[in-house]
Amino acid sequence: MVVCGDDGLAHRLAAELRGVYEEQVTLVVPPAQRTTRAPAVERARAVSAALLDRMVSAAVGRASGNGGGNGGGNGGESTGRERTLTADEPSEVVLAEAGVAQAAALALVYEDDETNIRAALTARRLNPRLRLVLRLYNWRLGQHIEELLDQTAALAAAADGTAGLGDASTTVLSDADTAAPALVASAVAGTTKVVQTEGLLLRAVDRPPPGPGQAADPGLATLALLSPTLNDPSAMDGSETGGENEPQLLPDAAAVRAASGRGTVVLEQVSYTVPPASASAGLGRGVVPPFTSLFSRRLRLSLAGLAGCVLALAVALWLVTGIHPLGALYLTLLDLFAIDDPAIGASTGRQVLQLLSGLVGLLLLPVLLAAVLEALGTFRSASALRKPPRGMSGHVVLLGLGKIGTRVLKRLRELNIPVVCVESGPEARGLALARRLRVPVVLGDVTQEGVLEAAKIHRANALLAVTSSDTTNLEAVLYARALRPDLRVVLRLYDDDFSTAVFRTLRAAHPQALTRSRSVSHLAAPAFAGAMLGRQILGAIPVERRVLLFAAVRVGDHPQLAGKTVAEAFRAGAWRVLALDPTGSCVPAGSEPAGGAGPASQTGSRPAEAGQGESGLVWNLPDTYVLGDEDRVVLAATRRGMAELLRRRTRRQEGP
């Protein structure tokens, strides 16, 4: 395996492949002397990188050279199963030195999309049979690149006389898309954990411990038992040392029955779903503002008052002169607009009403002018940033509109959760989305006094700090807690060790408030590692400080599943089959054998007693159902469990 990158995700992914999947890894990173960020951000990342190096020192070695120029490699260190190279960029020379021509898979996880695309095109030329995993933020461009690289691999396979892509598949992932649902679920009370990809919807929810004498509702399946130490302010969010205080992933029925006083994570829904039209249509909302937003409340009241005066004058004219009501209204409007029709020779009452109508007409002129100017200003500012309304409350304050912040904002609005964004720079990536969604934005340095107050932090439900600087996120959270000690806070931190330390401190200092610290690389690395090993990781959900993976697999590729019943295939703490996919829609073509899959086996025929979705997805499988070789299933797995499934498949294929 070859991993190329320039931030914490590359190191985390290399450690994941080496420590969990026991793969031989070559890591390509820039020289330590290269500076690509602003000084303040670079210092913050340097502190976090030092912590990360201590955490994965057994797996990741640091190169000792100064780094070559022009994309050339500079040699590297080898520590057991891992070799580290330093290079300014993944040029053809560097990729060749990293062994791409002989590698099974290559992950390109640079922050810059163009760098990843350029390296992917070069790598596909060096090794047409290489499995590629790209980190791209632009998902639409990623789809085209994926099709292009897969077509190149297919043409190379046809030239070699082999059919199909085999292992030469291309997978495009985004760490922002992977981490955003977990960040949102941590920030919003009552939000379920959702994994949604290519129409497949998996929904899980946290449930509190049942009361005395009550049985916990297992839903479709109990995915995890939460840590009993969650109510202890001095404890961390789940123990990392093992034992009774740690969360239990994929427990068996006996463990669920024996657990008392522990919350659970249960699966509520497994189905196919079409993305709601409102989610995509919401991106265009705000281009034409609603009518009520054209005029301010004060101006609308003024217009209503003038209309009432006109009606009152018309009624008075009708009563004084006895003419038809419509005629009275017509004469009133003539007087109002100063059309020459003097009431000479008319009664005194008629003359007085004419004078009053003229006076109201004079008052109407500035109101009409204000209405026109206000409407023009509203249309002109339809593409401008909104300010937080004066009485706004119950919202989420989102700090940072970079890659992660933009995805989090989109997710929050899909859930119809009110948001106020805070961004320091007017050129941030997510400001265009905030403008289209008409989300209030406060421009300013969040570390300066008054910025969080402008975002109505004192009336907010939660604070979500996802800027690219650890120190900025931490400072903002500490300042917000000084204003609101009971505020729910979630902060994104670069390094998982630092994230754990911050969580412990904040939890101890504010035991009554909910605190969550999340590392994006920790949430995203399992999906990238699974893709490098040829599996489609549908998504991941955080369970305290652990990660539970959902994957689509073909049963015949894994002897732990083939020919066994659902009950026999279930291994507590490792994996669990959740649903049967008879159509194979969840399993990517690149993960099938080169010869393709045959028809469904008789052993794995669809059980009549199982639940079935509208599109053929079979869930709630009975324990007696026998899994056939050609069955395709959706399963939940721990990181270790997924690693065991993939390692055994590799050994089986390499065996005699």
N, C-alpha and C positions, 0 to 999 in steps of 0.2 A: 504494500500500500504506500502511495506517495501522497503527502499532504503539503500543500503550498498555501501560505497565508501570511498576514501581517498583523494579526491581533490575537486576542485571547482565545477566539474560537479555534484557530489552528492548533494551539497548544492543547486545548481541552480535547479536541478531536483526536489528536495523536495519542494523548493519554488514554482516551476511551478505547481506541483500537488496540493499543498495547496492553493495557491493564485488564480490560474486560473481555476482549475478543482474542487476545493472545496472538495478534498479527505482527508480522515484521513491517516496520514503518520507517519511511524516510521522510523527515520533516524539513521543508525548505522555508526559511524565514529571512527577513531582511537583516542586515548588520545592525548591531545594537546602537551604533553611532548615528544611524539615519534618523532624522527628525522630520516628521510629516505633519505634526499638529501644532496648534498654538502652545506656547510654553506652559500655561497653567494646566491645560488638559494633559500635556505630555508628562508633567510632574505627577499628576494624579494617576495616570496610567502606569508610570514607572513604579510607584509605590505598590499598586495592585499587581503588577507583573512580578515584582520581587516576592510577594506572597504566593503567587501562583507557581513560581519556580520552586519554592520550598515544598509546595504540595505535590508536585509531579516530578521532583528531582530524580526519583528512581526511574522515571520513564522518559523524560525529556532532557537531553543534554544540550548545553549551550556551546556554540562554536566559539573558538578563541581568536579567530582571525579578524581583520579589519574590514573584510568585504571588498570584492572586486568591483570594478566599474563596468559600465555598459552591459549590465545584465549578466556578467560572468559570475561563476561560482567561485567560492573561496575555500573549498575543502570543507571538512566538518568532522564532528566527533561521532563515535559509535558507542552506544551504551546498551549492551545486550541486544535486544530485538529492535532497537531504534538507532537510526543514524540521522544526524542533523547537518544540513548544509546552509550556508549563508549566501544570499544573492540579493542584489538590488531588485531584480524582477525576474519572473519565470521565463527567461528566453529559451530558445531552442537548445543552446549549449547547456544551460542549467538543467532543463528537463532531461536531456540525454544523460547528464552526469548523475541525476537522481535515479536513473534506471527506469524511465517511463516505458522504454521499448520492451522491457521484460515484466513490467508491473501488471498486477491484476486490476487495480483501480487507482484513479487519481482524483483527489479532491482539491478544487481551486476555491479558496475561501477568502480571497482578498476583499477589502471593503469596496474597492473600485470595480464596477461592473465591466468596464472596458478591459482592464487587466485580465480578468477571469476569462472573458470571451476570446481575447487574443491568445492566451495560453491554451485554451481548449482547442482552438483550431490547429495550433501547432502540435499539440499532443495527439490529436486524431490523425494527423499526417504521419507522426512518428510511429504510432501503434494503432492501426484501424480496429483492433480487437479489444481496445482498452475500455473499461467501464469508467465513465466520467460523471462526476458530481460537481455541479457549479453552484456557487452562491451568487444569486442575482436579485437585486431589489426590484427591478423592472420586470414584472411577471409576464407582461405581454411580449416583450422582447425575448424573455426566457423561453416562451413557448416556440417562437420561431427558431431560436438557436437550437433548442432540443430537437425539433424536426429536422433541421439542417444536418446536425451532427449524426443523428440516427440514419438519415438517408445516406450520408457518406459511409457509415459503417456497413450498411446493407449493400451498397455498391462494391465495397471492398470484399465483403463475404461472397458476393456473386462472382467476382473475379477469381476468388480462390476456389470456387466450386462448392462452397458450403451454403446451406440455406438458413435464413433467419439471422437475427442479430446475435444470438448466443448471449455472451456476457457483455457485448459491446453496446450497452445501453447508456443513455444520457439522462441524468436526473437533474432538474433545476429546483433548488430549494432557496428559501429566504429565512434567515434567522429571525427577522422581524416578524414574519407571518407565523413562525413557530412559537415565538415567545409571547406575542400580543394577547392571545386568549388567556394564557395563564396569568399575565399581569392584570388584565381586566377582572378576571374571576377573583383575584386576591383583593382588589380594591373595592369591589361592589358587593355589598351584603346581599345574600340570597341569589347571587348569580351562579348558574350551574356551569360545570366544566363541559365544554363542547369541543368535540373533534369533528370537523366537517371538511371533507375533501372529495372532489369529483362526484358530488351527489350523495356520498355516504355520510350519514349523521349518527354520531355516537354521543349520547348525553348522559353525564354522570352528575351526581349532586351529593354534597356533604349533608349528613343527617346527624342530629345530636344524639347523645346516648338515650336509650329508652328509659322510661320511669320504672319504679319498682313494680314487679309483677307483669311488666309489658314486654312483648317480644319485638325485636327490631324488624322492620320491614326490609327484606333483602332486595326488593325490586327484581329486575331480571337477573342480577348477579351482584354479590358483594365483592367489590374490587379491593377494598382495603379497610383495615381497622386502624383508626387514628390513635395517636399516642395519648396515653392517659396523663401525660405531664403537661398538656396544653394549658391547663389552668394554673400551673405553677409559674409565677413571674420570673423565677430565677432559672428556669429550664429553657433550653433551646427548642426550636421548632422541630421536635423529633430528635431522638438520640442517634448519633452516628457510631456509637460504640457497641450497639447491639444490646440484646437483653429484652426484658419485659417492657421497657419504656419506649421502645422504638415502634414506629408504625409498621404494621404487618400488611404487606402487599399480597393480594390474591390468597386470602386465607381459605381453609376448607370449612365445611359446615360445622365440624366439631369446635374449631377455634372461634367461629362466630357465636355459637351457642354459649361457649364458656366465657366469652368476653363480657364483662360487666363494667358499666361506667365509661365505656369507650364509644366515641362517635364512629360512624362508618361512612365510606364512600361507596355508593351503590349505582349500578347502571340502570338508568330509567328508560332508555330508548335506543334501539338499533334499527335504522331504516335508511332508505334512500329518500332524498328530498331535493326538490328543485330550489335553487337559491331564490328567495323572495324578490319579486320585482321592485319592492319598496327599497331594498338595500341598494340596488344599483340605481334606481331612479332618484334615491336620496342624494346621490352625488351631484345631480343637476339642480337640486332645490335651491332656491334663493336667487336664480338668475332673473326671474320676474317676481318682484315682491308682492305679497298679498295687499289687497286694497286697504286693510286697516293699518298697514305700515306706511302708507303714503302720507298720512297726516298725523300729527301728534294728538294726544288726547285733549290738550287744551284747545287746539284749533277745531277739533271735531265738536267740542262743547260749544264753541263760539258759533259755528255754523248751525248747530241745532237750535241755539237760542235765537238767532236771526230768523230761521225758518218759522219758529213759534211766533215771533213778532209779526211776520207777514200774515200768517193765518189769523192772528188776533185782529189785525187791522182789517182784513177782508171780512171777518165776521161782524166787526163793528160797523163797517160800511153797509153791509147787508141789513143790519138792524136799523140803521139811521135812515137809509134811503128806501128800503123795501124792494130793491132790485133783486134780480136772480142771484143766487150765491156765486155761480160761475162768472157772471158779469161783475160782481163785486170784487172777486179775486183778480179779474182782468184789469179793472180800473186801478186796483191797488198796485199791481205790477207796473202799470204805466206810470203811476206816480213814483214808484220805487226807482225806476230806471230813468226818471226825469224826462219822460217823453211828453212833449208839449200838448197838454190837454187841461188847461187851467179851469178850475171849478168856479167860473165867474157867474154870478147870479144864482149859485146853488145855495143850499142851506148852510148855516154856520157850522153845523156838525161835519158836513161834507168837506168844507174848506179846512177845518182843523185836522181831519184825517189825512187830507192831501199833504198838509205841512208835515205831519208826523211820518207819512210814508217817504217823503223826500229826505227827512232826517235819517230814517233807517237806511235809505239808499246810500247816503254819505258814509254811514258806518259800515255798510257792506263792502265798499270799495277796498279798504285796506285788508279786510278779511279775505276777499277773493285774491288779492295780490299775494298775501301770505300763503294761501293754499297753492297757488301756482308755483311760487318759489320753493315751497316745501316739497311738492311733488317732483319738481325737477331735481332738487337735491337728493331725494330718495332714489330716483333712477340713476343719478350720477354715482351715488355711493352704494349701489347694489352690489358692486364688485369690491367694495372697501371692507375693511375689518370692522366688525361690530364691537361695541363696548358692552361690558356686563350690565344688564338691566339693574335698576336701582333696588328692586325688591327680590332679586334672585336668591334662592336658597335650595338646599337639598341636592346640590350638584357635586360633580367631581372636578377638582382642580388638577389639570394636567400640565406638568412642567416639561417643556421640550417638545419640539415638533420636527425632530430629525427622522431617521428611518424608523426607529422603534416607535417614537411618539406619533407619527403619522398613522401607522397601522393600529395603534391603540385607540387613537381618535376615531378612526373608521369603525372599529369594533364597538366602541361605546355608543356611537350614534346608531349603529345597526340594532342595538339593544334599547334604543330610545332613552338613553340616560343623558340628562343635561350635563354639559361640559363647559368649563371656562379654561382656556388655554393661556399659558404664560410662555413667552418666547423672547429671548434677548435680541435676536437679529431680525431685521425686516426681510431678509432673503432666505429664511428657513424653508426647507423642503415642504413642510406640511401646511404652510400658510395658504397656499392655493386651495387645498382641500377644506381648510377651515372657512375660507371665504365662500366657497360653493355651498357648504353646509350651513352657512350663516351662524357659525359658532362664535361666541364672544371671545376675543383675544386681547390680552394685556401685553403690550410690548415694553420690555424693561428687564433689567438684571434682577433675577429673583433674589439675589443675596442683598439687594438694597432695600432699605426700610420703605414700606408703603406699597411695594409691588404686590405682595400676597394679599394685603388688605384690599387693594383695588380689585383683586380676583374674588372678593367676598369669601375669604378663607374662614372667617368667623361663622359663616352660615353654611359651609360646605359639609358634605357627608364624608368625603375622603380626599386625600392628596396622593397623587401618583407622580413621582419624580423619576423621569426617564431621560434626562439629559445625558450627554456623552461624558460628563465629568463626574467622577465619584464624589469629589469634594463639594461640588455645587449641589448635588442631590442630598448629601448628608447635611450640609448647612441649611438648605431649604427645609428639610424635615425637622431639624432641631429648632429653627425659628418658628415653624408652624406649630410645633408642640408647645413652644413657649406661649403662643397665642391661644391655642386650644389643646390642653393636655389630653382630652379624650378623643382627639381626632384620629380617624383611621388613616394610616399611612402605608404606602407601598413604595419602595425605592429600588431602582435598578442600580446594581453595583457590578463593576467590571469583573471582580474576582469572587469566587464562591467562599473562600476562607474569610475574606474581608466582609462579605455579606453575612456570614454566620456571626462574626464578632460584633458587627453593628446590631444585628438582631438581638443578641443576648443583652447588650447594653441598653438598647431602647426598651426592650421588654421588661427589664428589671427596673428601669427608671419610671416607666409608665405602665404599671401592671393592669390598669383598667382599660387601656386602649389597645386596639388591634394593630399589630405591627407585622409587616412582612417585608423581607429583603430578598430580592431575586437576582440571580446571575443569568444574563441572557445566554451566554455560552453554555452554561450548565443545562438550560432548558433545550437548546438547539442541537447540541452535540450528538445525542442519541439518534436523532433523525438522520443526520449526515452520515454517521457511522453505519446505520442500517442500509442506507442507500449505497454506500461503497461496497457493502457485502451482497448487493443484489436483491435486497428486500425493499418492498415499498412500506416504509413506516408511515402510516396514515396520519399519525399525530401522537402527541404526548400530553399528559396532564400531570401537574405537580401534586404530590401527596406529601404535604409538609415539605421536608427537604429532600424528598426522593422523587423519582420520575417513573411513571407507568406508561409503557409504550403500547400502541395499537398497530397491528400489522396485518397485511393480507398475504397468505401463503398458500402454496399448493401442497396438499397432504403428502403426495408421493415423494416429495423432495425431503421429507423428514421422517425417519424411521420411528421417532418417538410418538408420531401421530398415526401413521398408516396402519390400517387393520385393527385399530383399537376402538373401543367405545368412547363416547365423550367423557364418561366418568373415568375410564382407565387413562385417557390421554391427559386429563387434568393433573397438574403437579403443583401442589400448594407452594406459594412463594416463587414460582418460576413462570408458568404460563397457564392460560385457560382459554378454551375455544368458546367464542361468544355467538357466532352466527355462521351459517352456511351460505355461500354465494354460488348458486348453480350456474349462473351465466358467466362467471369469471370476470365481472366488470371491475372488481376491486384489485385484481392481480395484473400488474403491468406486463406487457408483452416481453419485455426484456428479462423477466424473471422466469419465463417458461423454458423448458428444454428446447434445444434447437429444432427438434422434430415436431414441436407443437404438442398440444394436449388432445387426446382422443375423446370419444364420447364418455359420458358419465358412466361409472361402473355400476353394476347391480348392487354391489355391497353398499355403495354410498347413495342409494336411491333416496329421494326426498322423503322424510318422515311426515306422515299425515297429521300426527298429533302436535307437531311443532307450529309455532306462530309463523306467519308469512307476511311480508310486506307487499305493497302494491306492485313493486317491480320485480318480485321473485326472491328477495333476500329472506332467508329462513332463519329466524331467531328462536331463542328459548328451546334449543334442541334437547330432546330427552336424553337422559344419561345412558340409555341402552342403544342409542344410534351408533352404528359402526361407520367410521370414517374410511372412505375409499381412496385409492391412490389418486384418482382424478378429481377428487373433491377440492374445492377452494374454500377456505375458511377465513374468517376474521377472528383474530385472537388478541388477547391482552397478555403482555409479558413484562417481566422486570428486565432490567438491563442484563443481569446475569443469565436469566432464562433465555432471552433472545440470543445472547452470545453462545449459549450451549446448543441451541437449535442450529445456528449457522455454522458453528465449528464442526458439529457432527456431520452436517451435510457436506462440508468441504472434505472431511476425511473419507466419507463414503465415496465421493466422486474420484478422489485420488487413489483409492484402494484398488486392489486387483479385480 
